[in-house]
Amino acid sequence: MDRKPVSRRVLTPLVAVALVLAVCLAVLLVAGRVVGALGDAVGRQVLDSVALGVGLLWLADLVCLVLALGVNALADGDPPRDEP
């Protein structure tokens, strides 16, 4: 099969979004800890809640990416061999 079921136009944004969300998640978690260490408990809660939302988006993106890559891998499967 020459064509992949899931094109690069879909895979490229999924990979890019996964990378960006991972960085955003790390920044939000670190910022939440810094704000908490400065004594702002409400600010830490808000940043942790936003980080949870970003983490869920990241997880959904990773699931979509794995499924898309799995579909492409199944489409590239080796043709059955003739065994004696």
N, CA, C and O atoms as a CHARMM CRD file, in Angstrom:
* protein
*
  336
    1    1 MET  N      0.84800  -1.17500   0.00000 PROA 1      0.00000
    2    1 MET  CA     0.00000   0.00000   0.00000 PROA 1      0.00000
    3    1 MET  C      0.89400   1.23800   0.00000 PROA 1      0.00000
    4    1 MET  O      1.74800   1.40200   0.87100 PROA 1      0.00000
    5    2 ASP  N      0.68900   2.08500  -0.96700 PROA 2      0.00000
    6    2 ASP  CA     1.51600   3.28100  -1.09000 PROA 2      0.00000
    7    2 ASP  C      1.03100   4.41600  -0.19700 PROA 2      0.00000
    8    2 ASP  O      1.83500   5.19700   0.31000 PROA 2      0.00000
    9    3 ARG  N     -0.26800   4.50800  -0.00600 PROA 3      0.00000
   10    3 ARG  CA    -0.82100   5.59600   0.80500 PROA 3      0.00000
   11    3 ARG  C     -1.03000   5.14000   2.22600 PROA 3      0.00000
   12    3 ARG  O     -1.46200   4.01600   2.48100 PROA 3      0.00000
   13    4 LYS  N     -0.72200   6.01800   3.13800 PROA 4      0.00000
   14    4 LYS  CA    -0.96200   5.74900   4.55900 PROA 4      0.00000
   15    4 LYS  C     -2.38200   6.20000   4.88900 PROA 4      0.00000
   16    4 LYS  O     -2.85200   7.20400   4.35500 PROA 4      0.00000
   17    5 PRO  N     -3.07000   5.46500   5.76600 PROA 5      0.00000
   18    5 PRO  CA    -4.42600   5.88100   6.15000 PROA 5      0.00000
   19    5 PRO  C     -4.44600   7.22700   6.89000 PROA 5      0.00000
   20    5 PRO  O     -5.38100   8.01100   6.73100 PROA 5      0.00000
   21    6 VAL  N     -3.42600   7.48600   7.68700 PROA 6      0.00000
   22    6 VAL  CA    -3.34100   8.75400   8.41700 PROA 6      0.00000
   23    6 VAL  C     -2.17100   9.53600   7.81800 PROA 6      0.00000
   24    6 VAL  O     -1.02300   9.09600   7.87300 PROA 6      0.00000
   25    7 SER  N     -2.47900  10.69600   7.24700 PROA 7      0.00000
   26    7 SER  CA    -1.44700  11.44900   6.53100 PROA 7      0.00000
   27    7 SER  C     -0.53800  12.22800   7.48400 PROA 7      0.00000
   28    7 SER  O     -0.80500  12.34400   8.68000 PROA 7      0.00000
   29    8 ARG  N      0.52800  12.74900   6.91600 PROA 8      0.00000
   30    8 ARG  CA     1.45000  13.58200   7.69100 PROA 8      0.00000
   31    8 ARG  C      0.79900  14.87800   8.13800 PROA 8      0.00000
   32    8 ARG  O      1.22300  15.48200   9.12300 PROA 8      0.00000
   33    9 ARG  N     -0.22400  15.30600   7.42100 PROA 9      0.00000
   34    9 ARG  CA    -0.93300  16.53800   7.80300 PROA 9      0.00000
   35    9 ARG  C     -1.64200  16.37500   9.13800 PROA 9      0.00000
   36    9 ARG  O     -1.93200  17.36300   9.81300 PROA 9      0.00000
   37   10 VAL  N     -1.91900  15.15000   9.51900 PROA 10     0.00000
   38   10 VAL  CA    -2.53500  14.87900  10.82000 PROA 10     0.00000
   39   10 VAL  C     -1.45700  14.58200  11.85400 PROA 10     0.00000
   40   10 VAL  O     -1.53600  15.06200  12.98500 PROA 10     0.00000
   41   11 LEU  N     -0.45900  13.80100  11.48300 PROA 11     0.00000
   42   11 LEU  CA     0.57500  13.39400  12.43300 PROA 11     0.00000
   43   11 LEU  C      1.46300  14.55000  12.87700 PROA 11     0.00000
   44   11 LEU  O      1.83500  14.63200  14.04700 PROA 11     0.00000
   45   12 THR  N      1.80300  15.43300  11.96100 PROA 12     0.00000
   46   12 THR  CA     2.69700  16.54000  12.30900 PROA 12     0.00000
   47   12 THR  C      2.11300  17.45000  13.39800 PROA 12     0.00000
   48   12 THR  O      2.81200  17.76000  14.36200 PROA 12     0.00000
   49   13 PRO  N      0.86300  17.88200  13.27300 PROA 13     0.00000
   50   13 PRO  CA     0.31300  18.70200  14.37400 PROA 13     0.00000
   51   13 PRO  C      0.17900  17.92400  15.68400 PROA 13     0.00000
   52   13 PRO  O      0.36000  18.49300  16.76000 PROA 13     0.00000
   53   14 LEU  N     -0.13700  16.63000  15.60000 PROA 14     0.00000
   54   14 LEU  CA    -0.24200  15.84700  16.82900 PROA 14     0.00000
   55   14 LEU  C      1.08700  15.79400  17.56500 PROA 14     0.00000
   56   14 LEU  O      1.12500  15.91400  18.79000 PROA 14     0.00000
   57   15 VAL  N      2.17200  15.61600  16.83200 PROA 15     0.00000
   58   15 VAL  CA     3.49900  15.59000  17.45700 PROA 15     0.00000
   59   15 VAL  C      3.85600  16.96900  17.99800 PROA 15     0.00000
   60   15 VAL  O      4.35700  17.09000  19.11600 PROA 15     0.00000
   61   16 ALA  N      3.60000  18.00500  17.20900 PROA 16     0.00000
   62   16 ALA  CA     3.93200  19.36700  17.64600 PROA 16     0.00000
   63   16 ALA  C      3.14400  19.75800  18.89500 PROA 16     0.00000
   64   16 ALA  O      3.70100  20.34100  19.82500 PROA 16     0.00000
   65   17 VAL  N      1.86500  19.44100  18.91800 PROA 17     0.00000
   66   17 VAL  CA     1.03500  19.77100  20.07800 PROA 17     0.00000
   67   17 VAL  C      1.49800  18.98800  21.29900 PROA 17     0.00000
   68   17 VAL  O      1.50200  19.52000  22.40900 PROA 17     0.00000
   69   18 ALA  N      1.88800  17.73100  21.10800 PROA 18     0.00000
   70   18 ALA  CA     2.37500  16.93300  22.23800 PROA 18     0.00000
   71   18 ALA  C      3.62500  17.55900  22.85200 PROA 18     0.00000
   72   18 ALA  O      3.76000  17.60700  24.07400 PROA 18     0.00000
   73   19 LEU  N      4.52900  18.03500  22.01500 PROA 19     0.00000
   74   19 LEU  CA     5.74400  18.66200  22.52600 PROA 19     0.00000
   75   19 LEU  C      5.44000  19.97500  23.24600 PROA 19     0.00000
   76   19 LEU  O      5.97400  20.23600  24.32400 PROA 19     0.00000
   77   20 VAL  N      4.58800  20.79000  22.65300 PROA 20     0.00000
   78   20 VAL  CA     4.25700  22.08600  23.25800 PROA 20     0.00000
   79   20 VAL  C      3.51800  21.89600  24.58000 PROA 20     0.00000
   80   20 VAL  O      3.80200  22.58800  25.55800 PROA 20     0.00000
   81   21 LEU  N      2.56800  20.95800  24.61000 PROA 21     0.00000
   82   21 LEU  CA     1.81900  20.73800  25.84300 PROA 21     0.00000
   83   21 LEU  C      2.70400  20.18100  26.95300 PROA 21     0.00000
   84   21 LEU  O      2.49300  20.49600  28.12400 PROA 21     0.00000
   85   22 ALA  N      3.68400  19.36200  26.60400 PROA 22     0.00000
   86   22 ALA  CA     4.59400  18.84500  27.62500 PROA 22     0.00000
   87   22 ALA  C      5.39500  19.97900  28.26900 PROA 22     0.00000
   88   22 ALA  O      5.58400  19.99900  29.48500 PROA 22     0.00000
   89   23 VAL  N      5.86000  20.91400  27.45200 PROA 23     0.00000
   90   23 VAL  CA     6.60700  22.05600  27.98600 PROA 23     0.00000
   91   23 VAL  C      5.69000  22.94600  28.82400 PROA 23     0.00000
   92   23 VAL  O      6.07600  23.39200  29.90400 PROA 23     0.00000
   93   24 CYS  N      4.47500  23.20400  28.32900 PROA 24     0.00000
   94   24 CYS  CA     3.51700  24.02600  29.09200 PROA 24     0.00000
   95   24 CYS  C      3.18000  23.37900  30.42500 PROA 24     0.00000
   96   24 CYS  O      3.06200  24.06800  31.43800 PROA 24     0.00000
   97   25 LEU  N      3.02800  22.08300  30.43400 PROA 25     0.00000
   98   25 LEU  CA     2.71600  21.37700  31.66900 PROA 25     0.00000
   99   25 LEU  C      3.83700  21.53000  32.68300 PROA 25     0.00000
  100   25 LEU  O      3.59000  21.79400  33.86000 PROA 25     0.00000
  101   26 ALA  N      5.06700  21.36300  32.22400 PROA 26     0.00000
  102   26 ALA  CA     6.20300  21.51600  33.12900 PROA 26     0.00000
  103   26 ALA  C      6.29500  22.93700  33.67600 PROA 26     0.00000
  104   26 ALA  O      6.53800  23.13000  34.86700 PROA 26     0.00000
  105   27 VAL  N      6.10500  23.92300  32.82000 PROA 27     0.00000
  106   27 VAL  CA     6.17200  25.32800  33.26100 PROA 27     0.00000
  107   27 VAL  C      5.07500  25.62900  34.26900 PROA 27     0.00000
  108   27 VAL  O      5.32300  26.29500  35.27400 PROA 27     0.00000
  109   28 LEU  N      3.86400  25.14400  34.01200 PROA 28     0.00000
  110   28 LEU  CA     2.76400  25.39500  34.94400 PROA 28     0.00000
  111   28 LEU  C      3.00500  24.73800  36.29500 PROA 28     0.00000
  112   28 LEU  O      2.72400  25.33800  37.33300 PROA 28     0.00000
  113   29 LEU  N      3.52000  23.52100  36.29600 PROA 29     0.00000
  114   29 LEU  CA     3.78300  22.84600  37.56300 PROA 29     0.00000
  115   29 LEU  C      4.87400  23.55200  38.36700 PROA 29     0.00000
  116   29 LEU  O      4.75100  23.71500  39.58100 PROA 29     0.00000
  117   30 VAL  N      5.93500  23.96800  37.68700 PROA 30     0.00000
  118   30 VAL  CA     7.01000  24.67700  38.37800 PROA 30     0.00000
  119   30 VAL  C      6.51500  26.03900  38.88100 PROA 30     0.00000
  120   30 VAL  O      6.81700  26.43500  40.00700 PROA 30     0.00000
  121   31 ALA  N      5.76200  26.74400  38.04900 PROA 31     0.00000
  122   31 ALA  CA     5.23700  28.04700  38.46900 PROA 31     0.00000
  123   31 ALA  C      4.30200  27.89700  39.66500 PROA 31     0.00000
  124   31 ALA  O      4.30300  28.73500  40.56700 PROA 31     0.00000
  125   32 GLY  N      3.51700  26.84400  39.67200 PROA 32     0.00000
  126   32 GLY  CA     2.62700  26.60100  40.80500 PROA 32     0.00000
  127   32 GLY  C      3.39800  26.37400  42.09400 PROA 32     0.00000
  128   32 GLY  O      2.99800  26.85200  43.15500 PROA 32     0.00000
  129   33 ARG  N      4.49900  25.64800  42.00200 PROA 33     0.00000
  130   33 ARG  CA     5.31800  25.40700  43.19800 PROA 33     0.00000
  131   33 ARG  C      5.99500  26.69400  43.66700 PROA 33     0.00000
  132   33 ARG  O      6.09900  26.94000  44.86900 PROA 33     0.00000
  133   34 VAL  N      6.44800  27.50200  42.73600 PROA 34     0.00000
  134   34 VAL  CA     7.09300  28.77000  43.10500 PROA 34     0.00000
  135   34 VAL  C      6.08000  29.69700  43.76400 PROA 34     0.00000
  136   34 VAL  O      6.36700  30.30900  44.79300 PROA 34     0.00000
  137   35 VAL  N      4.90500  29.79800  43.17400 PROA 35     0.00000
  138   35 VAL  CA     3.86800  30.66000  43.74500 PROA 35     0.00000
  139   35 VAL  C      3.46300  30.15200  45.12100 PROA 35     0.00000
  140   35 VAL  O      3.23800  30.94500  46.03600 PROA 35     0.00000
  141   36 GLY  N      3.36900  28.82800  45.27300 PROA 36     0.00000
  142   36 GLY  CA     3.04500  28.25800  46.57600 PROA 36     0.00000
  143   36 GLY  C      4.12100  28.53300  47.60400 PROA 36     0.00000
  144   36 GLY  O      3.81900  28.79600  48.76800 PROA 36     0.00000
  145   37 ALA  N      5.38000  28.47500  47.18100 PROA 37     0.00000
  146   37 ALA  CA     6.47400  28.75400  48.10300 PROA 37     0.00000
  147   37 ALA  C      6.50000  30.22200  48.52400 PROA 37     0.00000
  148   37 ALA  O      7.01300  30.55700  49.59100 PROA 37     0.00000
  149   38 LEU  N      5.94800  31.08900  47.68900 PROA 38     0.00000
  150   38 LEU  CA     5.87600  32.50800  48.03300 PROA 38     0.00000
  151   38 LEU  C      4.69600  32.80900  48.94300 PROA 38     0.00000
  152   38 LEU  O      4.52100  33.94600  49.38200 PROA 38     0.00000
  153   39 GLY  N      3.89000  31.79800  49.22700 PROA 39     0.00000
  154   39 GLY  CA     2.80600  31.98600  50.17900 PROA 39     0.00000
  155   39 GLY  C      1.43000  32.19300  49.56400 PROA 39     0.00000
  156   39 GLY  O      0.47600  32.46400  50.29200 PROA 39     0.00000
  157   40 ASP  N      1.30000  32.07500  48.27300 PROA 40     0.00000
  158   40 ASP  CA     0.01100  32.28400  47.61700 PROA 40     0.00000
  159   40 ASP  C     -0.63300  30.91900  47.34900 PROA 40     0.00000
  160   40 ASP  O     -0.41600  30.31200  46.30000 PROA 40     0.00000
  161   41 ALA  N     -1.42300  30.45300  48.30800 PROA 41     0.00000
  162   41 ALA  CA    -2.04900  29.12800  48.19800 PROA 41     0.00000
  163   41 ALA  C     -3.10800  29.10000  47.10300 PROA 41     0.00000
  164   41 ALA  O     -3.25100  28.09600  46.40600 PROA 41     0.00000
  165   42 VAL  N     -3.84700  30.18700  46.94500 PROA 42     0.00000
  166   42 VAL  CA    -4.89100  30.23100  45.91600 PROA 42     0.00000
  167   42 VAL  C     -4.25600  30.21600  44.52600 PROA 42     0.00000
  168   42 VAL  O     -4.73100  29.52500  43.62600 PROA 42     0.00000
  169   43 GLY  N     -3.19000  30.97600  44.36300 PROA 43     0.00000
  170   43 GLY  CA    -2.48500  30.98200  43.08300 PROA 43     0.00000
  171   43 GLY  C     -1.94200  29.60700  42.72900 PROA 43     0.00000
  172   43 GLY  O     -1.98600  29.18500  41.57400 PROA 43     0.00000
  173   44 ARG  N     -1.43000  28.91500  43.74000 PROA 44     0.00000
  174   44 ARG  CA    -0.92200  27.56000  43.49600 PROA 44     0.00000
  175   44 ARG  C     -2.06200  26.64300  43.07500 PROA 44     0.00000
  176   44 ARG  O     -1.89800  25.83300  42.16300 PROA 44     0.00000
  177   45 GLN  N     -3.21700  26.76100  43.72900 PROA 45     0.00000
  178   45 GLN  CA    -4.36500  25.93300  43.36600 PROA 45     0.00000
  179   45 GLN  C     -4.81900  26.20200  41.94400 PROA 45     0.00000
  180   45 GLN  O     -5.14100  25.27300  41.20300 PROA 45     0.00000
  181   46 VAL  N     -4.84500  27.46100  41.56400 PROA 46     0.00000
  182   46 VAL  CA    -5.27000  27.81900  40.20700 PROA 46     0.00000
  183   46 VAL  C     -4.28900  27.24800  39.18800 PROA 46     0.00000
  184   46 VAL  O     -4.70700  26.64800  38.19800 PROA 46     0.00000
  185   47 LEU  N     -3.00000  27.42800  39.41800 PROA 47     0.00000
  186   47 LEU  CA    -2.00900  26.90500  38.48100 PROA 47     0.00000
  187   47 LEU  C     -2.02400  25.38300  38.42700 PROA 47     0.00000
  188   47 LEU  O     -1.81600  24.79900  37.36400 PROA 47     0.00000
  189   48 ASP  N     -2.26600  24.74300  39.55600 PROA 48     0.00000
  190   48 ASP  CA    -2.36500  23.28200  39.55700 PROA 48     0.00000
  191   48 ASP  C     -3.60000  22.81100  38.79400 PROA 48     0.00000
  192   48 ASP  O     -3.55700  21.78300  38.11800 PROA 48     0.00000
  193   49 SER  N     -4.69300  23.55300  38.89900 PROA 49     0.00000
  194   49 SER  CA    -5.90100  23.19100  38.15400 PROA 49     0.00000
  195   49 SER  C     -5.69400  23.35900  36.65300 PROA 49     0.00000
  196   49 SER  O     -6.11200  22.51400  35.86100 PROA 49     0.00000
  197   50 VAL  N     -5.05200  24.44800  36.27300 PROA 50     0.00000
  198   50 VAL  CA    -4.75100  24.66100  34.85300 PROA 50     0.00000
  199   50 VAL  C     -3.78700  23.57900  34.36400 PROA 50     0.00000
  200   50 VAL  O     -3.93600  23.07600  33.25000 PROA 50     0.00000
  201   51 ALA  N     -2.80400  23.21900  35.18500 PROA 51     0.00000
  202   51 ALA  CA    -1.86400  22.16400  34.81500 PROA 51     0.00000
  203   51 ALA  C     -2.58000  20.83100  34.64300 PROA 51     0.00000
  204   51 ALA  O     -2.22800  20.05200  33.75700 PROA 51     0.00000
  205   52 LEU  N     -3.57000  20.56200  35.47100 PROA 52     0.00000
  206   52 LEU  CA    -4.35100  19.33700  35.32900 PROA 52     0.00000
  207   52 LEU  C     -5.08400  19.32000  33.99300 PROA 52     0.00000
  208   52 LEU  O     -5.11600  18.29500  33.31200 PROA 52     0.00000
  209   53 GLY  N     -5.66900  20.44600  33.62000 PROA 53     0.00000
  210   53 GLY  CA    -6.34700  20.54100  32.32400 PROA 53     0.00000
  211   53 GLY  C     -5.39300  20.33800  31.16200 PROA 53     0.00000
  212   53 GLY  O     -5.70300  19.62300  30.20900 PROA 53     0.00000
  213   54 VAL  N     -4.23200  20.96900  31.24400 PROA 54     0.00000
  214   54 VAL  CA    -3.23100  20.81500  30.19000 PROA 54     0.00000
  215   54 VAL  C     -2.73700  19.36800  30.15000 PROA 54     0.00000
  216   54 VAL  O     -2.50200  18.82200  29.07200 PROA 54     0.00000
  217   55 GLY  N     -2.58000  18.75600  31.30900 PROA 55     0.00000
  218   55 GLY  CA    -2.15200  17.36300  31.35100 PROA 55     0.00000
  219   55 GLY  C     -3.16500  16.43200  30.70900 PROA 55     0.00000
  220   55 GLY  O     -2.79100  15.47800  30.02700 PROA 55     0.00000
  221   56 LEU  N     -4.44300  16.70300  30.92200 PROA 56     0.00000
  222   56 LEU  CA    -5.48300  15.88200  30.29100 PROA 56     0.00000
  223   56 LEU  C     -5.49900  16.07500  28.78000 PROA 56     0.00000
  224   56 LEU  O     -5.69200  15.11600  28.03200 PROA 56     0.00000
  225   57 LEU  N     -5.29800  17.30700  28.33200 PROA 57     0.00000
  226   57 LEU  CA    -5.19100  17.55500  26.88400 PROA 57     0.00000
  227   57 LEU  C     -3.98400  16.83600  26.29400 PROA 57     0.00000
  228   57 LEU  O     -4.06600  16.27100  25.20400 PROA 57     0.00000
  229   58 TRP  N     -2.86900  16.85600  27.01100 PROA 58     0.00000
  230   58 TRP  CA    -1.65700  16.18300  26.56100 PROA 58     0.00000
  231   58 TRP  C     -1.89200  14.67400  26.46000 PROA 58     0.00000
  232   58 TRP  O     -1.47100  14.03200  25.49700 PROA 58     0.00000
  233   59 LEU  N     -2.56200  14.12600  27.45600 PROA 59     0.00000
  234   59 LEU  CA    -2.86000  12.70100  27.44900 PROA 59     0.00000
  235   59 LEU  C     -3.76300  12.33000  26.27400 PROA 59     0.00000
  236   59 LEU  O     -3.52700  11.32300  25.60600 PROA 59     0.00000
  237   60 ALA  N     -4.79000  13.13200  26.01800 PROA 60     0.00000
  238   60 ALA  CA    -5.67800  12.87700  24.88400 PROA 60     0.00000
  239   60 ALA  C     -4.91900  12.95700  23.56500 PROA 60     0.00000
  240   60 ALA  O     -5.15200  12.15500  22.66100 PROA 60     0.00000
  241   61 ASP  N     -4.01600  13.92000  23.45500 PROA 61     0.00000
  242   61 ASP  CA    -3.20600  14.05700  22.24400 PROA 61     0.00000
  243   61 ASP  C     -2.30400  12.84100  22.05600 PROA 61     0.00000
  244   61 ASP  O     -2.16100  12.34000  20.94000 PROA 61     0.00000
  245   62 LEU  N     -1.70100  12.36900  23.13400 PROA 62     0.00000
  246   62 LEU  CA    -0.83500  11.19700  23.02300 PROA 62     0.00000
  247   62 LEU  C     -1.61300   9.95100  22.62500 PROA 62     0.00000
  248   62 LEU  O     -1.12100   9.13500  21.84500 PROA 62     0.00000
  249   63 VAL  N     -2.81800   9.79900  23.15000 PROA 63     0.00000
  250   63 VAL  CA    -3.65300   8.64800  22.76700 PROA 63     0.00000
  251   63 VAL  C     -3.98700   8.72200  21.28000 PROA 63     0.00000
  252   63 VAL  O     -3.90300   7.71500  20.57700 PROA 63     0.00000
  253   64 CYS  N     -4.36100   9.89200  20.80000 PROA 64     0.00000
  254   64 CYS  CA    -4.65100  10.06000  19.36900 PROA 64     0.00000
  255   64 CYS  C     -3.42500   9.78000  18.52200 PROA 64     0.00000
  256   64 CYS  O     -3.52600   9.15300  17.46800 PROA 64     0.00000
  257   65 LEU  N     -2.27200  10.23800  18.97200 PROA 65     0.00000
  258   65 LEU  CA    -1.03300  10.02100  18.23100 PROA 65     0.00000
  259   65 LEU  C     -0.68200   8.54000  18.16300 PROA 65     0.00000
  260   65 LEU  O     -0.30300   8.04300  17.10300 PROA 65     0.00000
  261   66 VAL  N     -0.80100   7.84100  19.26600 PROA 66     0.00000
  262   66 VAL  CA    -0.48600   6.40700  19.28200 PROA 66     0.00000
  263   66 VAL  C     -1.46100   5.64200  18.39600 PROA 66     0.00000
  264   66 VAL  O     -1.05400   4.74100  17.66300 PROA 66     0.00000
  265   67 LEU  N     -2.73200   5.98800  18.45400 PROA 67     0.00000
  266   67 LEU  CA    -3.71200   5.30600  17.60400 PROA 67     0.00000
  267   67 LEU  C     -3.44300   5.57400  16.12300 PROA 67     0.00000
  268   67 LEU  O     -3.53800   4.66100  15.30300 PROA 67     0.00000
  269   68 ALA  N     -3.11200   6.80700  15.77800 PROA 68     0.00000
  270   68 ALA  CA    -2.81900   7.13300  14.37800 PROA 68     0.00000
  271   68 ALA  C     -1.58400   6.38300  13.88900 PROA 68     0.00000
  272   68 ALA  O     -1.57100   5.86300  12.77300 PROA 68     0.00000
  273   69 LEU  N     -0.55200   6.32700  14.71800 PROA 69     0.00000
  274   69 LEU  CA     0.65100   5.59300  14.32600 PROA 69     0.00000
  275   69 LEU  C      0.37800   4.09900  14.24500 PROA 69     0.00000
  276   69 LEU  O      0.95100   3.40600  13.40500 PROA 69     0.00000
  277   70 GLY  N     -0.49800   3.59800  15.11700 PROA 70     0.00000
  278   70 GLY  CA    -0.86100   2.18700  15.06100 PROA 70     0.00000
  279   70 GLY  C     -1.60800   1.84300  13.78500 PROA 70     0.00000
  280   70 GLY  O     -1.36400   0.79800  13.18200 PROA 70     0.00000
  281   71 VAL  N     -2.52000   2.72000  13.36900 PROA 71     0.00000
  282   71 VAL  CA    -3.24500   2.49100  12.12100 PROA 71     0.00000
  283   71 VAL  C     -2.27800   2.47300  10.94600 PROA 71     0.00000
  284   71 VAL  O     -2.39600   1.63000  10.05700 PROA 71     0.00000
  285   72 ASN  N     -1.32500   3.39500  10.93600 PROA 72     0.00000
  286   72 ASN  CA    -0.32900   3.41100   9.86100 PROA 72     0.00000
  287   72 ASN  C      0.54100   2.16200   9.89000 PROA 72     0.00000
  288   72 ASN  O      0.88800   1.62400   8.83800 PROA 72     0.00000
  289   73 ALA  N      0.89200   1.70300  11.06700 PROA 73     0.00000
  290   73 ALA  CA     1.72700   0.50200  11.16500 PROA 73     0.00000
  291   73 ALA  C      0.96600  -0.72200  10.67500 PROA 73     0.00000
  292   73 ALA  O      1.54500  -1.58400  10.01500 PROA 73     0.00000
  293   74 LEU  N     -0.31700  -0.81200  10.98700 PROA 74     0.00000
  294   74 LEU  CA    -1.10500  -1.94400  10.51200 PROA 74     0.00000
  295   74 LEU  C     -1.25800  -1.91900   8.99300 PROA 74     0.00000
  296   74 LEU  O     -1.29100  -2.97000   8.35200 PROA 74     0.00000
  297   75 ALA  N     -1.34800  -0.73700   8.42700 PROA 75     0.00000
  298   75 ALA  CA    -1.47500  -0.62100   6.97200 PROA 75     0.00000
  299   75 ALA  C     -0.18200  -1.01100   6.26500 PROA 75     0.00000
  300   75 ALA  O     -0.20900  -1.44200   5.11200 PROA 75     0.00000
  301   76 ASP  N      0.95400  -0.86000   6.95400 PROA 76     0.00000
  302   76 ASP  CA     2.24800  -1.21200   6.36500 PROA 76     0.00000
  303   76 ASP  C      2.61900  -2.66300   6.60300 PROA 76     0.00000
  304   76 ASP  O      3.73900  -3.06800   6.29100 PROA 76     0.00000
  305   77 GLY  N      1.72000  -3.44500   7.14000 PROA 77     0.00000
  306   77 GLY  CA     2.02900  -4.83000   7.48900 PROA 77     0.00000
  307   77 GLY  C      2.60000  -5.60200   6.31000 PROA 77     0.00000
  308   77 GLY  O      2.27000  -5.34200   5.15300 PROA 77     0.00000
  309   78 ASP  N      3.45800  -6.55000   6.62800 PROA 78     0.00000
  310   78 ASP  CA     4.05500  -7.38800   5.58400 PROA 78     0.00000
  311   78 ASP  C      2.96200  -8.24300   4.94400 PROA 78     0.00000
  312   78 ASP  O      2.05000  -8.71200   5.62500 PROA 78     0.00000
  313   79 PRO  N      3.06200  -8.43600   3.64800 PROA 79     0.00000
  314   79 PRO  CA     2.08200  -9.31500   3.00100 PROA 79     0.00000
  315   79 PRO  C      2.28700 -10.74600   3.49600 PROA 79     0.00000
  316   79 PRO  O      3.40600 -11.12500   3.84200 PROA 79     0.00000
  317   80 PRO  N      1.22900 -11.53500   3.53300 PROA 80     0.00000
  318   80 PRO  CA     1.37500 -12.89900   4.01100 PROA 80     0.00000
  319   80 PRO  C      2.31200 -13.70600   3.13100 PROA 80     0.00000
  320   80 PRO  O      2.27400 -13.60300   1.90500 PROA 80     0.00000
  321   81 ARG  N      3.15100 -14.50900   3.76400 PROA 81     0.00000
  322   81 ARG  CA     4.10600 -15.33300   3.01800 PROA 81     0.00000
  323   81 ARG  C      3.46800 -16.67500   2.68800 PROA 81     0.00000
  324   81 ARG  O      2.66700 -17.20600   3.45700 PROA 81     0.00000
  325   82 ASP  N      3.83100 -17.19900   1.55700 PROA 82     0.00000
  326   82 ASP  CA     3.38300 -18.53600   1.18800 PROA 82     0.00000
  327   82 ASP  C      4.28400 -19.54200   1.85000 PROA 82     0.00000
  328   82 ASP  O      5.47400 -19.62600   1.54800 PROA 82     0.00000
  329   83 GLU  N      3.70600 -20.31400   2.76400 PROA 83     0.00000
  330   83 GLU  CA     4.49900 -21.32000   3.46300 PROA 83     0.00000
  331   83 GLU  C      4.15500 -22.68700   2.88400 PROA 83     0.00000
  332   83 GLU  O      3.00600 -22.94600   2.52400 PROA 83     0.00000
  333   84 PRO  N      5.16900 -23.56900   2.79400 PROA 84     0.00000
  334   84 PRO  CA     4.91000 -24.90400   2.22000 PROA 84     0.00000
  335   84 PRO  C      4.05300 -25.76800   3.13100 PROA 84     0.00000
  336   84 PRO  O      3.75000 -26.91100   2.79200 PROA 84     0.00000
